[in-house]
Amino acid sequence: MPAIAPPAPPATPAAPVPHPQLLDALAAEDALRDLAARLALAASRVHPAPAALDALTRLAPDDAVRWLLACGRSLRNVLPADARARALATLAAEARNGGDPALAHGVRALAIAHPDAVAPDTLVALAECFPPERVPELLGSLVDRALGRHPEHAGLLSVAADVAIRHGDAPRAHSLLDRAGLADPSPASVQRVRARRAGLPDPPGVRARVALMGSFTLDPLVPFLDLECRAAGMVPSFHLAPFGAWEREARDPASATAEFAPDAVFLAAALDDLVPDLAGSPSPGALHGAGEEAVGRVVSAAQAFRASSSAALVVFGFHTAFADPLGPAGSGAGSRAAWVADLNARLAESLAEVADTWMLDVGDVLARRGGGAADDPRLRHMARMRIPPAALGALARACAGYVAPLRGLTRKCIAVDLDNTLWGGLAGEDGVAGIRLGDTAPGSEHVELQRWLKSMADRGFLLAAVSKNNEADALEVIRGHDAMVLREGDFAARRINWLPKHENIAAIAEELGIGLDSVVFVDDSREERDLVRRMLPQVLTPELPADAARFRAALETLPQLQQLRVTDADRARGGQYRVRVEREQAKAASGGSLGDFLHSLELVVQVAPAAPATLSRVHQLFQRTNQFNLTTRRHDLAHLAAAANDHSRRLFALRAHDRLSDHGLVGAALVEMDGSRWRVESLVLSCRVIGYGVETAFVAALASAAREAGASTLEGEMVPTEKNHPARDCWARHGFAHRETADGVETWERALDDGGPAAPEWVRLEVADAS
């Protein structure tokens, strides 16, 4: 074969390119295949058209690689990127299918020379051509570059995870495996992700012990729940109760489930298992009686479980795979659908009376998030599955939405972009009249997102505006557009300027006195999301779909934005933070001293034993407070309730208010009494009251209560963490001496013979009798 030369612009009209169908016909005959390849190669040299290149890569991949390499970068001038990308993808597939290492190396060289034409599938195919130990060396940089352009390609993420594993970078490998599983949520993919993770050391994260028990096969749910928990920042471990043994496991305090000591238990008793006659056509009377018995069995099991376990219990609601045998004639108040809805209503009402127990509406998950599939008949018969594979991911995310808040991972602040996120268009260019916002599309999707954000603010989440914009233009829309749901006062903080968004987010977190790990960043721009992820990895930056109509759906299921309880303190939080910001601004602007400012607040701190009505809020403080949390022990509600009624312990709650606002219940402490010694086992304080002397008043109140009870020594424990730096010097600052450190727990003590610490002079401290 003659020497191969790069293409040059022809001086005379180019030779016609053989029609691809002709080449295919020739190649179909083995004797003529070489002729077809030579024709394709000749046509490519004379006229490098996409059709000729396509034919050449299929018919003579080795010749194609040699010719493309000889062309070098000049090929960019005569062939578009999509044609080159198609060629590389075809050649990579040929190398993989034919097991040809030499061809694979040639394609790799082409990928290096033409980075703009490297599709993700090309690299995935190449990764299968090389020995696994050489993939990081040969493809690592190419994969990293491609991920920047295709951050959600499941195959590419999988290859990148392999590279990270080979490099011994376990944290990055875990992160990439999370993303790979979420990008391809098929059962096979998610199971592979879990299997590949098994050999890695656990990443940093909150531990979560999860048990599942039910009347049907729950094994397929575990890999999905593992993925969702890890993506939410948890390191989970799982226990599956024996198949069908849910009632025995719930009632036996010595069961394997109880020995596992779970944080959360999911109980899944399928209605079709409890009422097998649903496969037929039971009479209305029989249906009513069977439903009553089904609800009774599940509620009785939940009550028995609660009597011996402090773990949170989440009960799957009822749904059925069987349609009403009457069809459309069975619709209405007496229909099977109405009967199932009534059962779920009664189940939820009954479970609400059982402490730390909730109902997960599985039917709603299947209908809205599970693709509408309620059943897979084949798997129902072959594997006793009641949840179709297509819905496992949605159900797992719903389950993780209970585990995350239980483990204190609910975020506090949603920092949201404005242009093309809260509204369509650009405020600075389109103006109030031109932006897309209203009752019809385009625009109604942004109103829907705003309504959801408003509901989140009503539940205690802080909203912050983060926008690259002229502030006057953005505020004109916020203040003046008739369709705006969110107004200026709904934002606890805002940064509308031309600074990088990661800098603005950091400034907002500092202004609000919260950690970066309390923030969720919402932005329609992939570039902005990628930059914030890179610069502020502590901030949760979820992916958003390209279609604004799907923004709300992408956000409302995030486990880190779920709450199990909403307290009055939650509802008041937004206003309190706005007052805090105003207070800080007044302090900075005042010409007086800090002492004068603090005295002017007229701050009142009240410390008293926690009452039953306040236990939910106290529990929330222990679960969600990270910065001023001396030990970061996440006490569950049952433990706190027991402590409040234990003569050897005291559970204190702190309230604070000043002339500007009522902060509400913002502190809690758990104390163990041992004769003449009181030991503060846990102490938490909301970050919004730090810096005003409230922590000093709290320690003074505990010392006063200890003295009144006859104690002569007050001890305090401290467990340093990455997040509780503001609390590190709490005991030392109040005159306590370090006594010892054991198993990471510091013990500090102070004699009370001198009266103990005193409250700041600008604080009026009120301590209720704790006897």
matplotlib code that plots the C-alpha trace (Angstrom):
import matplotlib.pyplot as plt

x = [0.0, 1.4, 2.7, -0.1, 0.0, -2.1, -4.9, -4.4, -7.0, -7.5, -6.5, -9.0, -12.5, -12.4, -13.0, -16.5, -16.7, -17.9, -21.4, -21.4, -24.0, -21.6, -18.8, -21.0, -22.0, -18.4, -17.3, -20.1, -18.1, -14.9, -13.0, -14.0, -13.6, -10.0, -11.1, -13.8, -11.2, -8.8, -11.6, -12.6, -8.9, -8.4, -11.5, -10.5, -7.1, -8.6, -11.7, -11.9, -15.6, -17.5, -19.0, -15.6, -14.1, -17.1, -16.5, -12.8, -13.1, -15.5, -13.7, -10.0, -9.6, -5.8, -5.4, -7.8, -5.7, -2.5, -4.0, -5.7, -2.4, -0.5, -3.0, -2.3, -4.0, -4.6, -7.6, -9.4, -9.5, -11.3, -13.5, -16.0, -15.6, -18.7, -17.2, -13.9, -15.7, -17.7, -14.6, -12.8, -15.9, -16.0, -12.3, -12.4, -15.3, -13.4, -10.3, -12.5, -14.5, -11.4, -9.1, -6.5, -4.1, -2.2, -5.3, -6.3, -3.0, -3.5, -7.0, -5.5, -3.0, -5.8, -7.7, -4.7, -4.4, -8.1, -9.4, -12.4, -13.6, -13.4, -16.8, -17.3, -18.1, -14.8, -12.9, -15.2, -14.4, -10.6, -10.6, -11.7, -8.8, -6.0, -4.9, -6.7, -3.5, -2.4, -5.7, -4.7, -1.5, -2.9, -6.3, -6.3, -5.8, -8.2, -10.9, -10.5, -10.8, -13.8, -15.6, -15.4, -17.6, -19.7, -20.0, -23.0, -22.0, -22.3, -19.7, -17.1, -17.7, -17.2, -13.8, -12.8, -13.7, -11.5, -8.7, -9.2, -9.2, -5.9, -4.5, -5.5, -7.8, -10.7, -12.6, -12.6, -13.5, -16.5, -17.7, -17.4, -19.2, -22.0, -22.3, -22.1, -24.9, -27.1, -26.4, -27.4, -29.9, -30.5, -30.4, -27.3, -25.4, -26.3, -25.3, -22.0, -21.3, -21.9, -19.7, -16.8, -17.1, -16.8, -13.0, -12.5, -12.0, -15.1, -15.1, -15.7, -19.4, -22.1, -22.7, -26.2, -27.4, -30.5, -32.6, -35.4, -38.1, -41.1, -43.5, -41.8, -38.3, -36.4, -32.9, -33.0, -33.7, -30.5, -28.0, -30.2, -30.6, -26.8, -26.3, -28.8, -27.5, -23.9, -24.8, -26.4, -23.2, -23.8, -21.8, -24.6, -24.6, -27.6, -29.5, -32.1, -34.6, -35.4, -37.9, -41.5, -40.6, -41.6, -44.1, -41.7, -38.8, -40.9, -42.1, -39.0, -36.7, -33.9, -34.3, -31.4, -32.8, -32.7, -29.1, -28.1, -29.0, -30.3, -30.8, -33.8, -36.0, -38.2, -41.2, -42.7, -45.9, -47.5, -51.3, -51.4, -49.7, -52.0, -55.1, -54.4, -58.1, -57.3, -56.3, -59.9, -63.1, -64.0, -67.3, -67.4, -68.0, -65.0, -62.8, -63.7, -63.0, -59.7, -58.6, -59.3, -57.3, -54.4, -54.1, -54.4, -51.6, -49.2, -50.0, -49.8, -46.3, -45.2, -46.4, -44.6, -41.4, -41.6, -41.9, -38.5, -36.5, -35.6, -34.8, -36.9, -39.5, -40.8, -43.7, -44.4, -47.9, -50.3, -50.6, -51.9, -50.8, -54.3, -56.8, -60.4, -62.1, -65.1, -62.9, -64.4, -67.6, -65.8, -64.6, -65.9, -66.3, -66.7, -63.8, -60.8, -58.6, -60.8, -60.5, -56.7, -56.6, -58.8, -56.6, -53.5, -55.3, -56.1, -52.7, -51.0, -53.3, -52.7, -48.9, -48.9, -49.7, -46.6, -43.4, -40.7, -42.8, -43.8, -45.6, -43.9, -46.6, -45.3, -48.2, -47.4, -43.7, -44.7, -47.2, -45.1, -41.5, -41.3, -42.4, -46.0, -45.1, -46.9, -46.0, -43.8, -45.9, -43.0, -40.8, -43.8, -44.2, -40.5, -38.9, -41.7, -41.0, -43.7, -41.7, -40.9, -37.2, -38.0, -39.2, -36.4, -34.3, -37.2, -38.2, -34.6, -34.4, -37.6, -36.2, -33.0, -35.2, -36.0, -32.5, -30.7, -32.7, -32.5, -28.7, -28.6, -27.9, -30.8, -29.3, -30.4, -29.9, -30.9, -28.8, -30.5, -29.5, -31.9, -31.6, -33.0, -33.6, -36.1, -37.3, -36.7, -34.4, -32.0, -33.1, -30.4, -31.3, -35.0, -36.2, -39.3, -41.5, -39.4, -38.5, -40.5, -42.6, -46.4, -49.3, -48.5, -45.4, -42.7, -42.7, -45.1, -42.3, -40.3, -43.4, -43.7, -40.1, -40.7, -43.8, -41.8, -39.0, -41.6, -42.9, -39.4, -38.9, -42.2, -40.7, -37.6, -35.1, -33.2, -33.3, -30.4, -30.1, -26.8, -26.7, -24.2, -26.3, -26.6, -28.4, -30.8, -32.0, -32.5, -34.3, -36.6, -37.8, -38.1, -40.0, -42.0, -43.0, -46.6, -45.9, -43.0, -43.9, -40.6, -40.1, -37.1, -38.1, -38.1, -34.3, -32.3, -29.3, -28.4, -25.3, -26.2, -22.9, -20.3, -18.0, -17.5, -20.4, -18.3, -17.0, -20.5, -21.8, -18.9, -19.8, -23.5, -22.6, -20.4, -23.1, -25.7, -23.3, -23.8, -21.3, -20.8, -22.0, -25.4, -25.8, -27.5, -26.7, -29.2, -28.2, -29.3, -25.7, -23.5, -20.4, -21.4, -22.3, -19.0, -17.0, -18.8, -18.4, -14.6, -14.1, -16.7, -17.1, -18.8, -21.8, -24.4, -24.7, -27.2, -27.5, -30.4, -32.1, -31.9, -35.7, -36.8, -40.1, -38.2, -36.3, -38.7, -38.9, -35.1, -34.9, -37.9, -36.7, -33.2, -32.7, -30.7, -33.8, -36.2, -37.6, -39.4, -40.8, -41.5, -41.4, -42.5, -38.8, -38.4, -41.2, -39.7, -36.2, -36.1, -37.3, -34.9, -31.9, -33.0, -33.1, -29.7, -28.3, -29.9, -28.4, -24.9, -25.3, -26.4, -23.5, -21.0, -22.5, -22.8, -20.3, -20.5, -18.5, -19.3, -20.3, -22.8, -24.3, -24.6, -26.2, -28.7, -30.0, -31.6, -30.9, -32.8, -31.7, -34.0, -32.8, -35.2, -35.7, -37.0, -40.7, -42.4, -43.8, -40.2, -38.6, -39.0, -37.1, -34.4, -34.0, -33.7, -30.9, -28.9, -29.4, -28.7, -26.3, -22.7, -20.7, -21.5, -21.9, -19.4, -19.6, -21.7, -23.6, -26.9, -29.3, -32.6, -35.9, -36.5, -33.2, -34.0, -37.4, -35.9, -33.3, -36.0, -37.6, -34.5, -33.6, -29.9, -29.9, -31.1, -32.1, -32.0, -33.5, -32.4, -34.5, -33.4, -35.0, -34.0, -35.6, -35.3, -36.6, -37.6, -34.9, -37.0, -35.5, -31.9, -29.9, -29.9, -27.7, -27.8, -26.3, -25.5, -25.4, -23.1, -23.2, -21.2, -20.3, -22.4, -21.1, -22.3, -22.4, -23.7, -24.3, -25.5, -26.4, -27.8, -25.2, -27.5, -27.0, -23.3, -21.2, -23.7, -22.6, -25.4, -23.0, -21.5, -24.9, -25.7, -22.6, -23.4, -27.0, -25.7, -23.2, -26.0, -28.3, -25.5, -24.8, -28.5, -28.6, -25.5, -22.8, -19.4, -17.8, -19.0, -17.5, -17.8, -16.9, -15.5, -15.1, -13.3, -14.6, -13.9, -17.0, -17.2, -14.3, -16.5, -17.0, -13.5, -12.5, -15.8, -14.7, -11.3, -12.8, -15.1, -12.4, -12.4, -9.2, -8.4, -8.3, -7.8, -8.4, -9.6, -10.8, -11.0, -13.1, -11.7, -12.8, -12.8, -13.7, -14.2, -14.9, -17.9, -16.8, -16.2, -19.7, -18.7, -18.9, -21.1, -23.4, -22.3, -23.5, -25.6, -27.5, -30.5, -30.3, -33.4, -32.8, -35.8, -35.8, -34.4, -35.2]
y = [0.0, 3.5, 5.8, 7.7, 11.4, 14.1, 15.6, 18.8, 21.0, 19.5, 21.7, 20.0, 18.8, 16.0, 12.5, 11.3, 9.5, 5.9, 5.6, 4.0, 1.4, 0.3, -0.1, -2.1, -4.3, -4.9, -5.5, -8.1, -10.4, -11.5, -11.5, -7.9, -6.5, -5.4, -3.6, -1.7, -0.7, 0.6, 2.6, 4.1, 5.0, 6.5, 8.6, 9.8, 11.0, 12.8, 14.1, 13.7, 13.7, 12.3, 9.5, 8.3, 8.5, 6.5, 3.8, 3.7, 3.4, 0.5, -1.4, -0.8, 0.5, 0.1, 2.1, 4.7, 5.2, 5.5, 7.9, 10.1, 10.2, 11.2, 14.0, 15.4, 18.6, 19.7, 17.3, 19.8, 22.2, 19.8, 17.6, 18.8, 17.7, 15.4, 13.5, 13.0, 12.1, 9.5, 8.1, 7.8, 6.1, 3.6, 2.8, 2.5, 0.0, -1.9, -2.1, -3.3, -5.9, -7.2, -7.2, -5.2, -3.4, -1.8, -0.3, 0.9, 2.7, 4.3, 5.6, 6.9, 8.9, 10.3, 11.2, 13.2, 15.0, 15.7, 16.4, 18.3, 15.0, 12.6, 11.3, 9.7, 6.3, 6.4, 6.5, 3.9, 1.5, 2.3, 1.6, -2.0, -2.4, -1.9, -3.8, -2.2, -1.3, 0.8, 2.7, 5.6, 6.1, 5.9, 7.5, 9.4, 12.9, 12.2, 11.1, 14.1, 16.4, 14.7, 14.7, 18.5, 18.4, 15.4, 15.4, 13.1, 10.3, 7.1, 5.1, 7.9, 8.3, 4.6, 4.8, 7.8, 5.9, 3.0, 5.5, 6.9, 3.5, 2.6, 5.9, 5.0, 8.0, 6.5, 9.7, 10.7, 7.1, 7.1, 10.5, 9.3, 6.0, 8.0, 10.1, 7.0, 5.3, 8.3, 8.9, 5.3, 4.1, 0.7, -2.2, -3.7, -0.4, 0.3, -3.2, -2.8, 0.5, -1.1, -4.1, -1.9, 0.2, -2.9, -2.9, 0.8, 2.2, 4.1, 7.9, 10.5, 10.8, 10.3, 6.7, 5.3, 1.9, 0.9, -2.2, -3.5, -6.0, -6.9, -9.4, -9.4, -9.3, -6.2, -7.2, -5.3, -2.0, -2.2, -1.2, 1.8, 2.9, 2.5, 4.8, 7.4, 7.5, 7.9, 10.6, 12.4, 12.3, 9.1, 5.9, 3.3, -0.3, -2.5, -5.4, -7.4, -9.3, -12.8, -13.0, -12.6, -12.4, -8.8, -9.4, -11.6, -9.2, -6.3, -8.0, -9.7, -7.5, -10.1, -10.4, -10.1, -6.7, -5.5, -6.8, -4.8, -1.6, 0.3, 4.1, 3.6, 0.7, 0.4, -1.9, -3.0, -5.1, -5.3, -5.0, -7.7, -10.1, -9.0, -9.3, -12.0, -11.9, -8.7, -10.8, -11.7, -9.8, -9.8, -8.4, -4.8, -6.3, -8.7, -6.0, -3.7, -6.4, -7.4, -3.8, -3.3, -6.4, -5.2, -1.8, -3.5, -5.9, -3.2, -0.8, -3.5, -4.5, -0.9, -0.5, -3.6, -2.5, 0.9, -0.8, -2.3, -0.1, 3.6, 3.4, 5.5, 3.4, 4.2, 2.1, 1.7, 2.7, 0.5, 0.1, -2.8, -4.3, -5.4, -3.1, -2.9, -5.9, -3.6, -1.4, 2.1, 1.0, 0.6, 4.2, 6.7, 6.6, 2.9, 2.0, 0.0, 3.1, 4.9, 1.9, 1.9, 5.7, 5.3, 2.5, 4.7, 7.6, 5.4, 3.9, 7.3, 8.5, 5.5, 5.6, 9.3, 8.2, 6.0, 7.9, 8.3, 6.5, 7.7, 6.4, 6.6, 6.9, 4.3, 4.7, 8.4, 7.6, 5.0, 7.3, 10.6, 9.5, 5.9, 6.2, 5.2, 1.5, -0.1, -3.7, -6.1, -9.2, -11.5, -10.4, -10.5, -14.2, -15.2, -13.2, -12.1, -8.5, -5.9, -2.9, -2.8, -2.3, 1.0, 2.5, 1.3, 4.4, 6.7, 4.7, 4.6, 8.4, 8.7, 6.3, 8.3, 11.4, 9.9, 8.8, 12.0, 14.2, 11.5, 11.7, 15.5, 16.2, 18.5, 21.7, 25.2, 27.6, 27.5, 30.0, 30.5, 32.2, 34.8, 35.0, 31.9, 30.3, 32.3, 33.8, 33.3, 35.8, 38.4, 41.2, 43.6, 43.1, 42.1, 44.4, 43.9, 43.8, 41.3, 38.6, 35.3, 35.0, 34.4, 32.0, 30.5, 29.0, 30.1, 31.6, 29.5, 27.0, 29.7, 30.7, 27.0, 27.0, 30.2, 28.8, 25.7, 27.9, 30.0, 26.9, 25.9, 29.3, 28.8, 25.6, 27.3, 27.1, 30.3, 31.7, 33.7, 35.4, 34.9, 36.5, 38.1, 41.2, 44.9, 44.9, 47.7, 45.7, 42.6, 44.4, 46.1, 42.7, 41.3, 44.4, 45.3, 42.2, 41.2, 37.5, 37.4, 35.1, 35.8, 39.4, 41.1, 40.3, 36.5, 36.5, 36.3, 37.5, 38.5, 39.0, 40.6, 41.8, 40.7, 38.8, 35.0, 33.1, 30.9, 34.1, 35.4, 32.1, 32.1, 35.7, 34.7, 31.8, 34.1, 36.7, 34.2, 32.5, 29.1, 26.6, 26.0, 22.5, 24.0, 25.5, 24.2, 26.2, 26.3, 27.6, 26.9, 27.4, 24.3, 26.3, 28.1, 24.8, 23.2, 26.2, 26.2, 22.4, 22.9, 25.8, 25.0, 21.2, 21.5, 23.2, 20.9, 21.8, 19.5, 19.0, 20.8, 19.6, 21.8, 22.2, 24.8, 22.9, 20.1, 22.3, 21.8, 18.0, 17.8, 19.7, 18.7, 15.1, 15.9, 14.0, 16.9, 19.1, 16.9, 17.4, 14.9, 17.6, 21.3, 23.3, 26.9, 27.7, 26.6, 28.8, 31.8, 31.2, 33.3, 36.4, 35.8, 35.6, 38.8, 40.5, 39.1, 40.6, 43.9, 43.7, 43.1, 45.9, 48.2, 47.1, 47.8, 51.2, 52.4, 54.8, 53.4, 50.6, 46.9, 47.0, 49.8, 47.9, 44.6, 46.5, 48.1, 44.7, 44.0, 40.3, 37.9, 34.2, 31.7, 28.2, 25.5, 21.8, 20.7, 20.2, 17.4, 20.0, 21.2, 17.8, 17.9, 21.2, 20.0, 16.8, 19.0, 21.0, 17.9, 16.5, 19.6, 21.8, 21.4, 24.5, 25.2, 21.5, 20.4, 16.6, 16.3, 13.4, 12.9, 11.9, 10.4, 11.5, 8.5, 8.9, 12.6, 11.7, 9.1, 11.6, 14.2, 11.7, 10.2, 11.3, 10.8, 13.2, 16.6, 17.9, 21.7, 24.0, 27.6, 30.4, 33.9, 37.1, 40.8, 44.0, 43.3, 39.7, 36.5, 33.9, 31.1, 27.8, 27.9, 25.8, 22.5, 20.6, 17.0, 16.6, 13.5, 13.7, 11.7, 12.7, 15.9, 16.0, 17.2, 16.3, 18.1, 15.3, 17.4, 21.1, 22.7, 26.3, 27.7, 29.7, 32.6, 33.6, 33.0, 36.1, 37.8, 36.1, 33.5, 30.6, 32.2, 32.6, 29.0, 27.7, 30.1, 28.7, 25.1, 26.0, 27.6, 24.6, 22.3, 24.4, 24.5, 20.6, 20.3, 19.6, 21.0, 20.3, 20.8, 18.7, 19.3, 17.1, 18.2, 16.1, 18.2, 17.8, 19.5, 21.7, 22.7, 25.2, 27.9, 25.7, 24.4, 26.9, 26.9, 25.2, 26.9, 30.3, 29.8, 28.8, 25.0, 23.0, 20.1, 16.9, 14.1, 13.0, 9.4, 7.9, 11.4, 12.8, 15.7, 16.1, 19.5, 20.4, 23.4, 23.7, 25.6, 26.9, 30.3, 30.4, 29.3, 31.3, 34.4, 35.6, 38.7, 41.9, 42.8, 39.5, 39.0, 35.3, 33.5, 29.9, 27.8, 25.3, 22.0, 19.9]
z = [0.0, -0.9, 1.8, 3.7, 3.5, 5.2, 3.2, 1.2, -0.4, -3.9, -6.8, -9.1, -8.3, -5.8, -6.8, -5.8, -2.5, -2.9, -1.6, 1.9, 0.7, -2.1, 0.3, 2.7, -0.2, -1.2, 2.4, 2.8, 0.4, 2.1, -1.2, -1.9, 1.6, 1.0, -2.1, -0.1, 2.4, -0.3, -1.9, 1.4, 2.1, -1.3, -1.0, 2.4, 1.2, -1.7, -0.1, 3.7, 3.9, 6.9, 4.8, 3.6, 7.1, 8.5, 5.9, 6.5, 10.3, 9.9, 7.1, 7.9, 11.4, 11.4, 8.2, 9.5, 12.7, 10.7, 8.2, 11.0, 12.9, 9.8, 9.2, 12.7, 13.8, 10.2, 10.1, 12.3, 9.3, 7.0, 9.3, 11.9, 15.5, 15.4, 12.4, 14.2, 17.4, 15.5, 14.1, 17.4, 19.0, 16.2, 16.4, 20.2, 19.9, 17.2, 19.5, 22.4, 20.4, 18.7, 21.7, 19.8, 22.2, 19.3, 17.8, 21.3, 21.7, 18.3, 19.3, 22.6, 20.6, 18.5, 21.6, 22.9, 19.5, 19.2, 22.8, 21.4, 19.6, 22.6, 23.5, 26.9, 25.3, 23.5, 26.8, 28.4, 25.5, 25.7, 29.4, 28.6, 26.2, 28.7, 31.8, 34.8, 36.5, 33.4, 33.0, 35.4, 33.5, 30.0, 30.4, 33.7, 32.3, 29.4, 31.8, 34.0, 31.1, 29.7, 33.1, 33.0, 29.8, 30.8, 34.6, 34.7, 32.3, 34.2, 32.3, 32.5, 36.2, 36.6, 34.8, 36.9, 40.0, 38.9, 38.4, 41.9, 43.4, 41.6, 42.9, 46.5, 46.7, 48.6, 49.3, 45.6, 44.6, 47.0, 45.6, 42.0, 42.8, 44.3, 41.2, 38.9, 40.7, 40.6, 36.9, 36.1, 38.7, 37.2, 39.6, 37.9, 38.0, 41.6, 42.7, 40.9, 42.7, 46.0, 45.2, 44.1, 47.2, 49.5, 49.2, 50.1, 53.5, 54.7, 53.9, 56.6, 57.4, 59.9, 60.8, 60.3, 61.3, 59.3, 59.6, 57.3, 58.1, 56.0, 54.5, 51.1, 49.5, 50.5, 49.5, 46.2, 48.1, 50.1, 47.4, 46.5, 50.1, 50.6, 47.6, 48.7, 52.3, 51.1, 48.7, 51.6, 53.7, 55.7, 56.1, 56.5, 57.7, 57.2, 58.7, 56.9, 59.1, 58.1, 55.2, 56.4, 60.1, 60.6, 63.4, 65.4, 64.9, 66.0, 69.2, 70.3, 72.4, 71.9, 68.1, 65.6, 64.7, 68.3, 68.7, 65.6, 67.6, 64.6, 64.4, 62.1, 61.2, 58.1, 58.5, 55.2, 55.5, 52.0, 51.9, 49.3, 51.8, 54.6, 52.5, 49.9, 48.8, 47.0, 44.0, 43.7, 44.3, 48.0, 49.1, 50.6, 54.0, 53.8, 52.4, 55.4, 57.9, 56.3, 56.2, 59.9, 60.7, 58.5, 60.1, 63.5, 62.9, 61.7, 64.5, 67.1, 65.8, 65.9, 69.5, 70.6, 68.8, 70.6, 74.0, 73.7, 71.2, 71.0, 67.2, 64.9, 63.1, 59.6, 58.4, 54.7, 53.8, 51.9, 48.2, 46.0, 42.7, 41.9, 40.1, 41.1, 39.5, 38.7, 36.5, 35.9, 37.5, 40.8, 40.9, 43.5, 47.3, 47.5, 45.2, 46.1, 45.7, 48.2, 50.5, 50.3, 50.9, 54.0, 55.4, 54.9, 56.7, 59.7, 59.7, 59.7, 62.5, 64.6, 64.1, 65.1, 68.6, 68.7, 69.7, 67.0, 64.4, 61.0, 57.9, 54.5, 51.7, 49.3, 47.0, 46.6, 45.9, 43.2, 41.6, 41.5, 41.6, 40.7, 37.1, 37.8, 38.1, 41.0, 40.2, 38.2, 37.9, 37.0, 39.9, 42.2, 41.5, 41.0, 43.8, 46.1, 45.3, 46.0, 44.7, 41.0, 40.1, 38.3, 41.6, 43.9, 43.5, 44.3, 47.3, 48.6, 48.4, 50.3, 53.0, 53.1, 53.7, 57.1, 58.0, 57.2, 59.6, 62.3, 62.0, 62.1, 58.4, 57.6, 56.1, 57.3, 54.4, 50.7, 48.7, 45.4, 42.2, 40.6, 36.8, 35.0, 38.4, 40.5, 37.2, 33.5, 31.7, 32.9, 35.2, 33.9, 30.3, 30.2, 33.0, 35.1, 32.1, 30.1, 32.5, 32.4, 35.5, 35.8, 35.7, 32.3, 30.8, 30.3, 33.7, 35.7, 36.4, 38.2, 40.3, 41.3, 42.5, 44.4, 46.1, 47.2, 48.5, 50.4, 52.0, 53.0, 54.7, 56.5, 57.9, 59.2, 56.4, 55.7, 52.2, 50.7, 47.3, 45.5, 42.1, 39.6, 38.9, 39.4, 42.8, 41.8, 38.7, 40.8, 43.6, 41.1, 40.1, 43.6, 44.8, 41.8, 39.7, 40.4, 40.1, 42.6, 45.5, 47.3, 48.4, 49.9, 53.4, 52.7, 52.3, 55.5, 53.6, 50.0, 47.9, 44.6, 43.0, 40.5, 42.9, 42.5, 44.0, 46.2, 47.9, 48.4, 49.8, 52.3, 53.3, 53.8, 56.0, 58.1, 58.3, 59.4, 61.8, 60.2, 58.8, 55.1, 55.6, 56.4, 53.0, 49.8, 46.6, 43.8, 40.4, 36.8, 35.6, 35.4, 35.4, 38.6, 40.2, 39.3, 40.6, 44.0, 44.3, 43.6, 45.9, 48.7, 48.8, 52.2, 50.4, 49.0, 45.3, 43.6, 39.9, 38.3, 35.0, 32.0, 32.1, 34.7, 35.0, 36.8, 39.2, 42.1, 41.6, 41.7, 45.0, 47.0, 47.5, 48.7, 51.9, 53.4, 53.0, 54.9, 58.4, 60.6, 62.9, 62.5, 65.7, 66.5, 66.7, 63.1, 61.9, 63.6, 62.5, 59.4, 61.2, 64.0, 61.6, 59.9, 63.3, 64.0, 60.8, 61.6, 65.1, 63.8, 61.3, 64.0, 66.2, 63.4, 62.6, 66.2, 67.5, 71.1, 72.7, 72.5, 76.1, 75.6, 72.7, 74.7, 77.6, 75.2, 74.1, 77.5, 77.0, 79.2, 79.5, 81.2, 82.1, 83.4, 83.2, 79.8, 79.8, 77.8, 75.3, 74.5, 74.0, 70.2, 70.0, 72.4, 70.4, 67.2, 68.8, 69.7, 66.2, 64.1, 66.1, 65.1, 65.9, 69.6, 70.5, 73.1, 72.4, 69.2, 70.8, 68.8, 71.6, 70.3, 71.6, 73.7, 75.4, 76.2, 77.5, 79.8, 81.0, 81.8, 84.1, 85.6, 89.2, 88.5, 85.5, 84.6, 81.1, 80.9, 78.3, 77.6, 76.2, 75.3, 74.3, 74.0, 73.1, 69.4, 69.2, 71.0, 70.2, 71.6, 72.9, 71.7, 74.2, 76.0, 78.4, 79.7, 83.2, 85.1, 88.9, 91.0, 94.7, 95.1, 91.4, 88.5, 85.0, 81.9, 79.5, 76.5, 75.9, 72.7, 71.9, 68.7, 66.7, 66.4, 70.0, 70.2, 70.9, 73.3, 76.5, 76.4, 76.7, 79.9, 81.3, 80.6, 82.4, 85.3, 85.4, 85.5, 88.3, 90.3, 89.9, 91.0, 94.1, 95.0, 94.8, 97.1, 94.5, 95.2, 91.8, 88.2, 85.5, 81.7, 78.8, 75.4, 72.3, 69.6, 66.1, 62.8, 63.2, 66.9, 67.0, 68.5, 71.5, 72.0, 74.8, 76.6, 79.7, 79.9, 79.3, 82.3, 84.8, 84.4, 84.6, 82.3, 84.2, 81.7, 78.1, 77.5, 74.2, 72.7, 75.5, 77.4, 81.1, 82.7, 86.3, 88.5, 92.3, 93.2, 96.6, 95.1, 93.7, 90.2, 86.9, 86.9, 84.1, 82.2, 83.7, 80.7, 80.9, 83.2, 84.2, 85.4, 86.7, 87.6, 90.4, 89.1, 92.2]

ax = plt.figure().add_subplot(projection="3d")
ax.plot(x, y, z, "-o")
ax.set_aspect("equal")
plt.show()
